[in-house]
Amino acid sequence: AGSDYTIGVLQLTEHSALDAANDGFVKAIKKSGLKVKIDQKNAQNDQSTCKSIADKFVGDGVNLIYAIATPAAQAAADIPIVGCAITDYAASGLVQDNDKPGTNVTGASDLTPVAEQLEMMQKVLPDAKKVGLLYCTAESNSDVQIKAAKKE
């Protein structure tokens, strides 16, 4: 009655969206009927802790890492990884190309529909002359979305 597989879950930090992604993944794994041991770790929003956890998972021989958020995935790129809450895998250096990854990383993107959002904003606020956008220059996900907004 042991586990056939071990999955290391590496979550960057506690946050309702990230917690929901974690919960949904665990529920899907349990529903699958696979014999899986899930090792949950939270880096408490610390990049060096992400790397330490990822290294431990690799050392422990987990079969897969489920990385929740870009820094978690970036720290764990040594074994097969399924990621979520990652805007652009290629811009984050996790894959060679989003359409043809060429690496051991796959997952879902949380990229917002920037063009559609700006179009809606123009309909709701047709007299707006300037738009300000807040973003983090240290995070590739923010940079991707800002570049898309400037292009639009």
Backbone as a printed PyTorch tensor [residue, N CA C, xyz], in Angstrom:
tensor([[[  0.8290,  -1.1890,   0.0000],
         [  0.0000,   0.0000,   0.0000],
         [  0.8710,   1.2500,   0.0000]],

        [[  2.1430,   1.1080,  -0.4410],
         [  3.0200,   2.2720,  -0.5120],
         [  2.7320,   3.1220,  -1.7180]],

        [[  3.5040,   4.1670,  -1.8690],
         [  3.3190,   5.0920,  -2.9870],
         [  4.1780,   4.6620,  -4.1650]],

        [[  3.6210,   4.7900,  -5.3710],
         [  4.3860,   4.5220,  -6.5840],
         [  5.2230,   5.7270,  -6.9810]],

        [[  4.7360,   6.9260,  -6.6200],
         [  5.3920,   8.1690,  -6.9970],
         [  5.4440,   9.1260,  -5.8080]],

        [[  6.4230,  10.0130,  -5.8550],
         [  6.4920,  11.0950,  -4.8810],
         [  6.5260,  12.4120,  -5.6480]],

        [[  5.6380,  13.3230,  -5.2570],
         [  5.5970,  14.6550,  -5.8490],
         [  5.9630,  15.6580,  -4.7710]],

        [[  6.9260,  16.4940,  -5.0710],
         [  7.2830,  17.5880,  -4.1790],
         [  6.5410,  18.8350,  -4.6130]],

        [[  5.7560,  19.3900,  -3.7260],
         [  5.0350,  20.6330,  -4.0240],
         [  5.8320,  21.7780,  -3.4170]],

        [[  6.2900,  22.6760,  -4.2740],
         [  7.0740,  23.8300,  -3.8400],
         [  6.2630,  25.0910,  -4.1120]],

        [[  5.7070,  25.6540,  -3.0530],
         [  4.8950,  26.8690,  -3.1600],
         [  5.7180,  28.0450,  -2.6670]],

        [[  5.7350,  29.1150,  -3.4560],
         [  6.5480,  30.2850,  -3.1040],
         [  6.1350,  30.8950,  -1.7730]],

        [[  4.8370,  31.1250,  -1.5890],
         [  4.3680,  31.8030,  -0.3880],
         [  2.8950,  31.5030,  -0.1680]],

        [[  2.4110,  31.8340,   1.0050],
         [  0.9890,  31.6820,   1.2720],
         [  0.2470,  32.8570,   0.6480]],

        [[ -0.7220,  32.5350,  -0.2000],
         [ -1.5360,  33.5390,  -0.8860],
         [ -2.7670,  32.7930,  -1.3650]],

        [[ -3.9270,  33.4110,  -1.3030],
         [ -5.1660,  32.6890,  -1.6120],
         [ -5.1450,  32.0590,  -3.0040]],

        [[ -4.6220,  32.7530,  -4.0090],
         [ -4.5860,  32.1820,  -5.3580],
         [ -3.6210,  31.0040,  -5.4390]],

        [[ -2.4640,  31.1490,  -4.8170],
         [ -1.4800,  30.0630,  -4.8330],
         [ -1.9730,  28.8790,  -4.0020]],

        [[ -2.6110,  29.1680,  -2.8790],
         [ -3.1870,  28.1060,  -2.0500],
         [ -4.2460,  27.3320,  -2.8340]],

        [[ -5.0540,  28.0500,  -3.6190],
         [ -6.1000,  27.4030,  -4.4130],
         [ -5.4810,  26.5230,  -5.4980]],

        [[ -4.3980,  26.9880,  -6.1150],
         [ -3.7110,  26.1830,  -7.1330],
         [ -3.1580,  24.9070,  -6.5090]],

        [[ -2.6190,  25.0190,  -5.3230],
         [ -2.0960,  23.8700,  -4.5950],
         [ -3.2250,  22.8920,  -4.2760]],

        [[ -4.3110,  23.3980,  -3.7280],
         [ -5.4480,  22.5660,  -3.3380],
         [ -6.0400,  21.8370,  -4.5440]],

        [[ -6.2100,  22.5500,  -5.6440],
         [ -6.7620,  21.9300,  -6.8480],
         [ -5.8750,  20.8270,  -7.3900]],

        [[ -4.5720,  21.0450,  -7.3730],
         [ -3.6250,  20.0340,  -7.8410],
         [ -3.7040,  18.7840,  -6.9730]],

        [[ -3.6770,  18.9730,  -5.6600],
         [ -3.7190,  17.8380,  -4.7350],
         [ -5.0220,  17.0580,  -4.9020]],

        [[ -6.1360,  17.7610,  -5.0200],
         [ -7.4240,  17.0880,  -5.2250],
         [ -7.4280,  16.2780,  -6.5190]],

        [[ -6.8630,  16.8330,  -7.5950],
         [ -6.8200,  16.1230,  -8.8720],
         [ -5.9500,  14.8750,  -8.7830]],

        [[ -4.8240,  14.9850,  -8.0920],
         [ -3.9440,  13.8220,  -7.9190],
         [ -4.6740,  12.7360,  -7.1310]],

        [[ -5.3230,  13.1290,  -6.0430],
         [ -6.0610,  12.1390,  -5.2340],
         [ -7.1760,  11.4940,  -6.0390]],

        [[ -7.8730,  12.2830,  -6.8370],
         [ -8.9810,  11.7820,  -7.6550],
         [ -8.4830,  10.8220,  -8.7420]],

        [[ -7.2360,  10.9850,  -9.1710],
         [ -6.6810,  10.1600, -10.2480],
         [ -6.5680,   8.6970,  -9.8730]],

        [[ -6.4770,   8.4190,  -8.5840],
         [ -6.3180,   7.0410,  -8.1360],
         [ -4.8730,   6.5730,  -8.1010]],

        [[ -3.9430,   7.4200,  -8.5350],
         [ -2.5240,   7.0570,  -8.4790],
         [ -2.0710,   6.9700,  -7.0200]],

        [[ -1.1380,   6.0830,  -6.7770],
         [ -0.5480,   5.9850,  -5.4370],
         [  0.5900,   6.9990,  -5.3760]],

        [[  0.3010,   8.1440,  -4.7930],
         [  1.2530,   9.2420,  -4.7840],
         [  1.4370,   9.7790,  -3.3700]],

        [[  2.6930,   9.9490,  -2.9970],
         [  3.0130,  10.6530,  -1.7560],
         [  3.2870,  12.0980,  -2.1520]],

        [[  2.6530,  13.0330,  -1.4580],
         [  2.8540,  14.4530,  -1.7490],
         [  3.5900,  15.0940,  -0.5810]],

        [[  4.7350,  15.6870,  -0.8930],
         [  5.5700,  16.3580,   0.1060],
         [  5.3930,  17.8650,  -0.0840]],

        [[  4.6710,  18.5100,   0.8160],
         [  4.3450,  19.9350,   0.7330],
         [  5.4220,  20.7960,   1.3950]],

        [[  5.8950,  21.8000,   0.6720],
         [  6.8580,  22.7580,   1.2230],
         [  6.4580,  24.1760,   0.7890]],

        [[  6.6710,  25.1310,   1.6830],
         [  6.3850,  26.5320,   1.4050],
         [  7.6500,  27.3320,   1.6990]],

        [[  8.0870,  28.1190,   0.7220],
         [  9.3400,  28.8740,   0.8560],
         [  9.1690,  30.1940,   1.5960]],

        [[  7.9740,  30.5170,   2.0210],
         [  7.7120,  31.7550,   2.7660],
         [  8.2730,  32.9840,   2.0480]],

        [[  8.1270,  32.9740,   0.7170],
         [  8.5120,  34.1020,  -0.1360],
         [ 10.0090,  34.4120,  -0.1140]],

        [[ 10.8270,  33.3750,   0.0320],
         [ 12.2740,  33.5560,   0.0770],
         [ 12.9220,  32.7210,  -1.0340]],

        [[ 13.6040,  33.3860,  -1.9800],
         [ 14.1880,  32.6990,  -3.1310],
         [ 15.2310,  31.6700,  -2.7130]],

        [[ 16.0710,  31.9810,  -1.7300],
         [ 17.0880,  31.0090,  -1.3200],
         [ 16.4380,  29.7860,  -0.6860]],

        [[ 15.3280,  29.9790,   0.0020],
         [ 14.6000,  28.8440,   0.5690],
         [ 13.9970,  28.0010,  -0.5570]],

        [[ 13.5130,  28.6520,  -1.6240],
         [ 13.0100,  27.9110,  -2.8010],
         [ 14.0910,  26.9730,  -3.3160]],

        [[ 15.2970,  27.5100,  -3.4700],
         [ 16.4060,  26.7050,  -4.0020],
         [ 16.7510,  25.5640,  -3.0580]],

        [[ 16.7590,  25.8230,  -1.7570],
         [ 17.0650,  24.7660,  -0.7830],
         [ 16.0300,  23.6490,  -0.8320]],

        [[ 14.7650,  24.0310,  -0.9200],
         [ 13.6870,  23.0390,  -0.9890],
         [ 13.8140,  22.2320,  -2.2860]],

        [[ 14.0380,  22.9170,  -3.4050],
         [ 14.1750,  22.2280,  -4.6920],
         [ 15.3470,  21.2490,  -4.6570]],

        [[ 16.4690,  21.6840,  -4.1190],
         [ 17.6390,  20.8050,  -4.0110],
         [ 17.3330,  19.5840,  -3.1530]],

        [[ 16.5850,  19.7860,  -2.0630],
         [ 16.2090,  18.6580,  -1.2070],
         [ 15.3050,  17.6930,  -1.9550]],

        [[ 14.3490,  18.2280,  -2.7040],
         [ 13.4710,  17.3590,  -3.4930],
         [ 14.2830,  16.5150,  -4.4700]],

        [[ 15.2400,  17.1420,  -5.1540],
         [ 16.0820,  16.4180,  -6.1050],
         [ 16.8900,  15.3560,  -5.3640]],

        [[ 17.4830,  15.7280,  -4.2400],
         [ 18.2570,  14.7790,  -3.4370],
         [ 17.4150,  13.6180,  -2.9140]],

        [[ 16.1660,  13.9080,  -2.6080],
         [ 15.2650,  12.8660,  -2.1120],
         [ 14.7290,  11.9810,  -3.2370]],

        [[ 14.9630,  12.3890,  -4.4820],
         [ 14.5330,  11.5820,  -5.6190],
         [ 13.0500,  11.6560,  -5.9330]],

        [[ 12.4110,  12.8240,  -5.6760],
         [ 11.0040,  12.9350,  -6.0440],
         [ 10.8550,  12.7440,  -7.5500]],

        [[  9.7000,  12.2640,  -7.9700],
         [  9.4590,  12.0140,  -9.3930],
         [  9.0640,  13.2680, -10.1520]],

        [[  8.4930,  14.2310,  -9.4370],
         [  7.9850,  15.4350, -10.0740],
         [  7.9460,  16.5470,  -9.0470]],

        [[  8.2030,  17.7650,  -9.5110],
         [  8.0020,  18.9390,  -8.6590],
         [  6.8510,  19.7310,  -9.2360]],

        [[  5.8950,  20.0620,  -8.3820],
         [  4.8080,  20.9620,  -8.7590],
         [  5.1850,  22.3140,  -8.1810]],

        [[  5.6150,  23.2300,  -9.0600],
         [  6.1210,  24.5360,  -8.6360],
         [  5.0210,  25.5750,  -8.7670]],

        [[  4.7170,  26.2350,  -7.6640],
         [  3.6560,  27.2310,  -7.6460],
         [  4.2790,  28.6150,  -7.5490]],

        [[  4.3080,  29.3210,  -8.6660],
         [  4.8440,  30.6710,  -8.8660],
         [  6.2160,  30.5790,  -9.5330]],

        [[  6.5450,  31.6110, -10.2690],
         [  7.7550,  31.6410, -11.0920],
         [  9.0330,  31.3690, -10.2950]],

        [[  9.2870,  32.0510,  -9.1630],
         [ 10.5370,  31.7760,  -8.4430],
         [ 10.6630,  30.3230,  -7.9890]],

        [[  9.5550,  29.6960,  -7.6590],
         [  9.5920,  28.2840,  -7.2640],
         [ 10.0330,  27.4290,  -8.4460]],

        [[  9.4880,  27.7000,  -9.6250],
         [  9.8570,  26.9290, -10.8120],
         [ 11.3040,  27.1970, -11.2110]],

        [[ 11.7420,  28.4370, -11.1140],
         [ 13.1200,  28.7650, -11.4820],
         [ 14.1220,  28.0510, -10.5720]],

        [[ 13.7690,  27.8520,  -9.3330],
         [ 14.6620,  27.1810,  -8.3860],
         [ 14.7080,  25.6790,  -8.6080]],

        [[ 13.6940,  25.1350,  -9.2860],
         [ 13.5230,  23.6930,  -9.3370],
         [ 13.7960,  23.0580, -10.6850]],

        [[ 14.4180,  23.7370, -11.5980],
         [ 14.4960,  23.2620, -12.9760],
         [ 15.4430,  22.0840, -13.2140]],

        [[ 15.6360,  21.1910, -12.2530],
         [ 16.5260,  20.0470, -12.4300],
         [ 15.8090,  18.7470, -12.7920]],

        [[ 14.5500,  18.5870, -12.4350],
         [ 13.7920,  17.3740, -12.7270],
         [ 12.4520,  17.7800, -13.3200]],

        [[ 11.6340,  16.8260, -13.7830],
         [ 10.3480,  17.2280, -14.3780],
         [  9.5430,  18.1380, -13.4570]],

        [[  9.0310,  19.2200, -14.0560],
         [  8.3030,  20.2290, -13.2890],
         [  6.9900,  20.5380, -13.9870]],

        [[  5.9290,  20.5950, -13.2010],
         [  4.6580,  21.1380, -13.6550],
         [  4.4820,  22.4340, -12.8870]],

        [[  4.3160,  23.5290, -13.5960],
         [  4.2040,  24.8280, -12.9400],
         [  2.8230,  25.4230, -13.0790]],

        [[  2.5260,  26.3540, -12.2020],
         [  1.3050,  27.1550, -12.3170],
         [  1.5970,  28.5230, -11.7200]],

        [[  0.7060,  29.4810, -11.9800],
         [  0.8900,  30.8630, -11.5370],
         [  2.1830,  31.4380, -12.1140]],

        [[  2.4600,  31.0720, -13.3690],
         [  3.6320,  31.5440, -14.0940],
         [  3.1240,  32.2150, -15.3630]],

        [[  3.4670,  33.4600, -15.5550],
         [  2.9270,  34.2240, -16.6770],
         [  3.5380,  33.8050, -18.0080]],

        [[  4.8440,  33.8020, -18.1050],
         [  5.5110,  33.4990, -19.3650],
         [  6.7210,  32.6190, -19.0710]],

        [[  6.6040,  31.3510, -19.4030],
         [  7.6650,  30.3870, -19.1080],
         [  8.9540,  30.7270, -19.8570]],

        [[  8.8370,  31.1590, -21.1120],
         [ 10.0340,  31.4800, -21.8980],
         [ 10.7430,  32.7120, -21.3480]],

        [[  9.9970,  33.7730, -21.0550],
         [ 10.5970,  34.9950, -20.5220],
         [ 11.2370,  34.7590, -19.1590]],

        [[ 10.7490,  33.7690, -18.4360],
         [ 11.3030,  33.4370, -17.1160],
         [ 12.5030,  32.5080, -17.2150]],

        [[ 12.8520,  32.0880, -18.4320],
         [ 14.0040,  31.2140, -18.6210],
         [ 13.7400,  29.7610, -18.2850]],

        [[ 12.4690,  29.3740, -18.1830],
         [ 12.1360,  28.0030, -17.8210],
         [ 12.0360,  27.0800, -19.0280]],

        [[ 11.7050,  27.6400, -20.1930],
         [ 11.6070,  26.8710, -21.4340],
         [ 12.2500,  27.6820, -22.5540]],

        [[ 12.5440,  27.0020, -23.6540],
         [ 13.1300,  27.7060, -24.7960],
         [ 12.0770,  28.5170, -25.5360]],

        [[ 10.8550,  27.9820, -25.6250],
         [  9.7610,  28.6260, -26.3470],
         [  8.4540,  28.1490, -25.7200]],

        [[  7.4910,  29.0310, -25.5670],
         [  6.2280,  28.6390, -24.9290],
         [  5.4660,  27.5890, -25.7320]],

        [[  5.5880,  27.6020, -27.0530],
         [  4.8850,  26.6260, -27.8850],
         [  5.6370,  25.3080, -28.0090]],

        [[  6.9620,  25.3740, -27.9770],
         [  7.8050,  24.1750, -28.0510],
         [  8.8450,  24.2810, -26.9410]],

        [[  8.4980,  23.8630, -25.7150],
         [  9.3430,  24.1130, -24.5380],
         [ 10.7870,  23.6370, -24.6500]],

        [[ 11.0220,  22.4360, -25.1220],
         [ 12.3880,  21.9450, -25.2460],
         [ 13.0740,  21.6810, -23.9180]],

        [[ 12.3220,  21.6650, -22.8200],
         [ 12.8930,  21.3940, -21.4950],
         [ 11.9760,  20.4280, -20.7500]],

        [[ 12.2900,  20.2070, -19.4910],
         [ 11.5000,  19.3090, -18.6370],
         [ 10.4070,  20.0590, -17.8690]],

        [[ 10.0120,  21.2180, -18.3610],
         [  9.0420,  22.0630, -17.6650],
         [  7.7720,  22.1970, -18.5050]],

        [[  6.6280,  22.0830, -17.8450],
         [  5.3350,  22.3100, -18.4810],
         [  4.4080,  22.9430, -17.4550]],

        [[  3.2430,  23.3780, -17.8720],
         [  2.2970,  23.9210, -16.8980],
         [  1.3360,  24.9110, -17.5190]],

        [[  0.6240,  25.5940, -16.6460],
         [ -0.3900,  26.5560, -17.0560],
         [  0.1160,  27.9770, -16.8250]],

        [[ -0.3030,  28.8740, -17.7080],
         [  0.0730,  30.2760, -17.5980],
         [ -1.0740,  31.0840, -16.9960]],

        [[ -0.7180,  32.1170, -16.2600],
         [ -1.7280,  33.0370, -15.7280],
         [ -1.6750,  34.3870, -16.4560]],

        [[ -1.1680,  34.3690, -17.7000],
         [ -1.0780,  35.5940, -18.4900],
         [ -2.4720,  36.1820, -18.6890]],

        [[ -2.6150,  37.4380, -18.3500],
         [ -3.9060,  38.1100, -18.5130],
         [ -4.0600,  38.5550, -19.9640]],

        [[ -5.2870,  38.7000, -20.4330],
         [ -5.5110,  39.1710, -21.7980],
         [ -5.3370,  40.6980, -21.8590]],

        [[ -4.1030,  41.1320, -21.9450],
         [ -3.7620,  42.5530, -21.8440],
         [ -4.5060,  43.3910, -22.8780]],

        [[ -4.5140,  42.9680, -24.1330],
         [ -5.1700,  43.7550, -25.1880],
         [ -6.6600,  43.9140, -24.8910]],

        [[ -7.2950,  42.8310, -24.4810],
         [ -8.7240,  42.8910, -24.1830],
         [ -9.0120,  43.7650, -22.9690]],

        [[ -8.1200,  43.7260, -21.9800],
         [ -8.3020,  44.5640, -20.7900],
         [ -8.2060,  46.0450, -21.1560]],

        [[ -7.2480,  46.3960, -21.9970],
         [ -7.0960,  47.7930, -22.3980],
         [ -8.2670,  48.2410, -23.2730]],

        [[ -8.7420,  47.3410, -24.1080],
         [ -9.9080,  47.6600, -24.9390],
         [-11.1350,  47.9470, -24.0540]],

        [[-11.3250,  47.1160, -23.0280],
         [-12.4500,  47.3230, -22.1090],
         [-12.2810,  48.6440, -21.3490]],

        [[-11.0440,  48.9370, -20.9490],
         [-10.7940,  50.1810, -20.2350],
         [-11.1820,  51.3820, -21.0990]],

        [[-10.8620,  51.3110, -22.3890],
         [-11.1980,  52.4040, -23.2980],
         [-12.7130,  52.5640, -23.4350]],

        [[-13.4400,  51.4730, -23.3840],
         [-14.9030,  51.5460, -23.4720],
         [-15.4970,  52.1280, -22.1910]],

        [[-14.9440,  51.7300, -21.0530],
         [-15.4540,  52.1900, -19.7550],
         [-15.0180,  53.6230, -19.4620]],

        [[-13.7940,  53.9630, -19.8310],
         [-13.2390,  55.2960, -19.5800],
         [-12.7650,  55.9240, -20.8930]],

        [[-13.6860,  56.2530, -21.7990],
         [-13.2780,  56.7420, -23.1250],
         [-12.5160,  58.0680, -23.1000]],

        [[-12.6410,  58.8540, -22.0290],
         [-11.9670,  60.1470, -21.9690],
         [-10.5960,  60.0750, -21.2860]],

        [[-10.1670,  58.8870, -20.8860],
         [ -8.8780,  58.7470, -20.2030],
         [ -7.7430,  59.1510, -21.1340]],

        [[ -6.8470,  59.9860, -20.6230],
         [ -5.7120,  60.4660, -21.4170],
         [ -4.4120,  59.7320, -21.0580]],

        [[ -4.3140,  59.3410, -19.7820],
         [ -3.1140,  58.6510, -19.3040],
         [ -3.5240,  57.4430, -18.4870]],

        [[ -2.6760,  56.4270, -18.5290],
         [ -2.8990,  55.2050, -17.7570],
         [ -1.6050,  54.8860, -17.0150]],

        [[ -1.7190,  54.6010, -15.7380],
         [ -0.5630,  54.2040, -14.9480],
         [ -0.6600,  52.7250, -14.6090]],

        [[  0.4510,  52.0350, -14.6980],
         [  0.4870,  50.6130, -14.3830],
         [  1.5840,  50.3600, -13.3590]],

        [[  1.2550,  49.6440, -12.3160],
         [  2.2310,  49.2710, -11.3030],
         [  2.7980,  47.9010, -11.6430]],

        [[  4.1150,  47.7620, -11.4920],
         [  4.7260,  46.4620, -11.7260],
         [  6.0620,  46.3860, -11.0110]],

        [[  6.5690,  45.1780, -10.9120],
         [  7.8390,  44.9300, -10.2370],
         [  8.9220,  44.7090, -11.2960]],

        [[  9.9080,  45.5810, -11.3310],
         [ 10.9680,  45.4790, -12.3380],
         [ 11.8350,  44.2350, -12.1510]],

        [[ 11.8100,  43.6400, -10.9710],
         [ 12.6330,  42.4660, -10.6970],
         [ 11.9450,  41.1600, -11.0890]],

        [[ 10.7040,  41.2440, -11.5530],
         [  9.9680,  40.0190, -11.8700],
         [  9.6630,  39.9600, -13.3600]],

        [[ 10.1300,  38.9100, -14.0100],
         [  9.9500,  38.7820, -15.4630],
         [  8.4740,  38.7630, -15.8500]],

        [[  7.6200,  38.2190, -15.0080],
         [  6.1860,  38.1730, -15.3210],
         [  5.6120,  39.5820, -15.4530]],

        [[  6.0190,  40.4790, -14.5750],
         [  5.5570,  41.8660, -14.6530],
         [  6.0670,  42.5250, -15.9270]],

        [[  7.3160,  42.2910, -16.2370],
         [  7.9280,  42.8850, -17.4220],
         [  7.2010,  42.4560, -18.7000]],

        [[  6.8390,  41.1840, -18.7870],
         [  6.1180,  40.6700, -19.9560],
         [  4.8000,  41.4110, -20.1390]],

        [[  4.0720,  41.5930, -19.0550],
         [  2.7700,  42.2420, -19.1530],
         [  2.8900,  43.7380, -19.4400]],

        [[  3.8830,  44.3950, -18.8830],
         [  4.0910,  45.8200, -19.1600],
         [  4.4540,  46.0230, -20.6300]],

        [[  5.3330,  45.1610, -21.1610],
         [  5.6980,  45.2740, -22.5730],
         [  4.4690,  45.0680, -23.4660]],

        [[  3.6160,  44.1160, -23.1090],
         [  2.3960,  43.8790, -23.8910],
         [  1.4600,  45.0970, -23.8140]],

        [[  1.3680,  45.7080, -22.6430],
         [  0.5060,  46.8860, -22.4910],
         [  1.0520,  48.0650, -23.2960]],

        [[  2.3750,  48.2730, -23.2650],
         [  2.9760,  49.3640, -24.0400],
         [  2.7720,  49.1460, -25.5340]],

        [[  2.8490,  47.8940, -25.9800],
         [  2.6520,  47.5720, -27.3900],
         [  1.2290,  47.9220, -27.8140]],

        [[  0.2570,  47.6420, -26.9530],
         [ -1.1380,  47.9460, -27.2600],
         [ -1.3790,  49.4450, -27.2420]]])
